[in-house]
């Protein structure tokens, strides 16, 4: 398949017609208000035209009123502000707390769906409320859609740290705090799982698979169903489409790292079971194999070369793999116990 290259991205506008695009941002807390403002303003200075920025506020009247006062009727790229009409996720705080290590109860998937319903653009892009985009972010994403077989494109959310990154934190585990990690493609290439803070999808494909489903791992869920319907060469990653994702200090602690490695993989079993026949663990197996072979040996070489933090990072990698495995086993047991309890009922 011919893929748009870096040269394609520098072509004159007359030589290419990019799809139209709108950007959806879900938001739920006033604590991120400065970050949300930065996110929106980064979209109003893109190198391509943006049909609209659509904010969907998840069950927070104060944030809804504040956002409406800030952007409704403001000049420049239109910013629409609306409320998430769904609230069933508010009852599942415990699940969110296990998976994310915090008391969040955010229904990002349903908020994204509500916003997407109002979009008429060819492509819907998704940005988190604690991320901001480079000026050419959308142009880089849209260029990949010049291939009509591509239905979804994502890029790297690069970490924007609140505090210094610990030396022990392995680069291939940056998924723990929702950012691009070592091992992702270094050029435009297919990828099974795009990261929700930096992804886009053709609106017709998004509608065809039923949009986002669930409140956790909604990006994984969507990508899995898109691949099941359109094939592995339909979902692409481009490292040149960059956003910056805020990483608070508490996400760089041992406690957060351990919890995420275990509970993400425990809860993922439930999510994949709900997806059904489209679900698979190909990406997870590839990650483990790459960690055991490439990343581990790389850490050893750095350590022998005098990098004081390399062996600590190696230990964190192995601990993360072990906790992920334990989480997966526990998730399987959870499903078995749930099925037995349902059978007895």
PyMOL commands that set and color helices and strands:
alter all, ss='L'
color gray80, all
select helices_A, chain A and resi 6-9+13-15+30-43+61-71+88-91+93-100+108-116+137-144+171-177+203-208+218-230+249-252+254-278+282-304+310-344
alter helices_A, ss='H'
color red, helices_A
select strands_A, chain A and resi 21-27+53-57+79-83+123-127+131-133+152-154+157-161+189-190+198-202+235-237+243-247
alter strands_A, ss='S'
color yellow, strands_A
deselect
rebuild
show_as cartoon
